[in-house]
Structures are given as structure tokens and as C-alpha cells.
Amino acid sequence: MLITKIYQLNEIAQAANELRLGELIAFPTETVYGLGADATNEKAVKRVYQAKGRPSDNPLIVTVCDRQMVIEYTGELSKQASALMDAFWPGPLTLILKIKPNALPSVVTGGLKTAAFRMPQNQATLELIRQAQVPLVGPSANSSGKPSPTTAQHVFHDLEGKIAGILDDGPTQVGVESTILDLSTETPTVLRPGAISPKQIEAILKTEVLYDNHQVKQQEVPKAPGMKYKHYAPDAQVIIVNETSWPAALAWAKQQVEAVGIMATTDILNELETTKLTYCLGDDVVSASQKLFDGLRYFDEQPAVKYILVQGFAEEDLGAAYMNRLKKAAGNTFFDK
């Protein structure tokens, strides 16, 4: 078993050297921690799937430190891609672009003629990529299907002994993964919602943006992560509670023999008679998005908890990204008693 080292910010050169040697290093971004391997090293990338226990038909995001690194694999960028990079890079926007034939290993692309590229807003990781001198694959650094990691400690919990190290830059700021926009089709299409909304993208492109929420079939290769398999799920059953359902949901929770956890904003929790088995999501959808995965992991550490009631939000702007992750964690289960 590997000894998993926690790298501090003054040890980036050592972490970059491990990546050049084909090892796996988890890295921070503004959204969640990613699991890094040299995207040009097929053997190293295969180890990412093994470490995560991830299905191998799920394509991986290619994480870069500048747009020139993208051009190596795509050729000249379109006006749309350049405009979006000007507006949102570095930041929580992933772009799916057509790539040159055989530019990247098929284990990265899922055998597709496209690849997903992202430049995160985290200086430590951008420096890590610069020093490694290669793009990195960057799926979330967690066991496949479990809540995504928003701290180095989350990564260590899931992947200790399976990866060489973790570059620690504290908690992430956004808390839900990046928006994924497909620019390889005639009409730009959001495949996964994130902090960059379709309205923001349309404002830059001056054209309509579609939203693809179709269910990926068993034999279909998804164009982006998170479209096919169950994600973000703790061991307990997650139940989404809309604003008007809280009185009934709390009454139901009191009647249960098995323990029920509650994840909600400050105003909801202030109405409870106890703070036992609760997790505060802060004051609004911004803080709730930052804390969602940490809260799910908090209750995963309490095996007595069999149900988790989690606050829902309106599905607009960041709320769409929050609800996308929450519905996947809940298997689309809402409280309707």
C-alpha cells in the first residue's frame, strides 16, 4: 500500500515530480478536489479509474494551466471557445471541444472525438501543472459514487494508500463541480450545471444555449462526467425537502425509530428544539453549495443515521447546480408524506 503524503504549498515541486513519474496527486480547485494524473500517460490514467473504483467508459476532464495547452490537442480555437475563456477562465467552466485524431489516449476521452478542458481558479494547482509540464486528468478525488471532496481530509479519507499524495490548499470555495458546456455541437449545450449559468454563457456568446438532461443509456458513452452513474450518495437515504414541506418533514422525523439527520439553513435549524443530528448549510444557496458535500460526508461518519433530510432550493442559477447534485445523491427522492 502506498503512503499518501499531504503536500503543503511550499512542496509543489515535489508533487509535480511525482506526476511526471506517473504517480497520482490530488489537487485543489475552487469547486472540489481533483485526482490528478498525467493526461498523456495512459498507464497513469488507468490507475485513476482503479483508485476511484470508477467505470472506465466515463470520460475525464483535462485540467490545464493556460489555453496554449488546450490548443496542442485541439488546434486553433473557435471564436466561441476563445470568448468563453476570456470571460470565465480561470474559473468553474469546462469546455468540450473537438480534438485532433489520437491527440489524447482513449482512456481519457472514452473513445470520443472530443475532450473536456478546464482551467481552475486555484493558483497552487496552476503552478502544479506548470511544473509538471503536462495537462492533468481531474475527476473528483473521491471513491466513485460518494460525495465529492471539498477538503484534503475528505480525499485522504477516501483514497489513503491508493494515491501518492494530496496538495492541500484548504477548503474549496464553490463546493459543486464546474459547469460543463459542449461546444462540439451546432448549438452550445450545458451537460452539467455549475456556478457559471446558461444565462451568463448566453450573454457572452450572444446566442441560445441548450440544457441537456437526458438519461444516458446503459450502452451509451457519456460526453461528460456525472451523466450516467449514481453520484454523490452517502450510505443513508437522502430525502429532499422543499420549503413548504419542513413542518411535515420534521414531524415525520420525530416519529422514526431510526436516526434521521437534518441538513438545512440557519433559519430552518433555529426552529428545531435540538441541534442533535443536524448540519448547518449556512444562510443561502451559495453557502449551501459550499457545504453540501461536507454535510453528506458528516452523516456518512454516523452509521446510526439512516435518513438525511436536506433542504431544496429553487432550480435557477447556482440553485440549478446545487439541486442537480442533491437529486443525484437522493436518487430524486423528495419528501411528500
Stockholm file with secondary structure:
# STOCKHOLM 1.0

chainA/1-337         MLITKIYQLNEIAQAANELRLGELIAFPTETVYGLGADATNEKAVKRVYQAKGRPSDNPLIVTVCDRQMVIEYTGELSKQASALMDAFWPGPLTLILKIKPNALPSVVTGGLKTAAFRMPQNQATLELIRQAQVPLVGPSANSSGKPSPTTAQHVFHDLEGKIAGILDDGPTQVGVESTILDLSTETPTVLRPGAISPKQIEAILKTEVLYDNHQVKQQEVPKAPGMKYKHYAPDAQVIIVNETSWPAALAWAKQQVEAVGIMATTDILNELETTKLTYCLGDDVVSASQKLFDGLRYFDEQPAVKYILVQGFAEEDLGAAYMNRLKKAAGNTFFDK
#=GR chainA/1-337 SS CCCCEEECGGGHHHHHHHHHTTCCEEECCSSSCEEEEETTCHHHHHHHHHHHTCCTTSCCEEECSSHHHHHHHHCSCCHHHHHHHHHHCSSSEEEEEECCTTSSCHHHHTTCSEEEEECCSCHHHHHHHHHHTSCEECCBSSSTTSCCCSSHHHHHHHHTTTSSEEECCCSCSSCSCCEEEECSSSSCEEEECCSSCHHHHHHHHSSCCEECCCCCCTTCCCSSTTSSSCCSCCSSEEEEECGGGHHHHHHHHHHCSSEEEEEECHHHHTTSSCCTTEEECCSSHHHHHHHHHHHHHHHHTCTTEEEEEEECCCSSTHHHHHHHHHHHHHTTCBCCC
#=GC SS_cons         CCCCEEECGGGHHHHHHHHHTTCCEEECCSSSCEEEEETTCHHHHHHHHHHHTCCTTSCCEEECSSHHHHHHHHCSCCHHHHHHHHHHCSSSEEEEEECCTTSSCHHHHTTCSEEEEECCSCHHHHHHHHHHTSCEECCBSSSTTSCCCSSHHHHHHHHTTTSSEEECCCSCSSCSCCEEEECSSSSCEEEECCSSCHHHHHHHHSSCCEECCCCCCTTCCCSSTTSSSCCSCCSSEEEEECGGGHHHHHHHHHHCSSEEEEEECHHHHTTSSCCTTEEECCSSHHHHHHHHHHHHHHHHTCTTEEEEEEECCCSSTHHHHHHHHHHHHHTTCBCCC
//
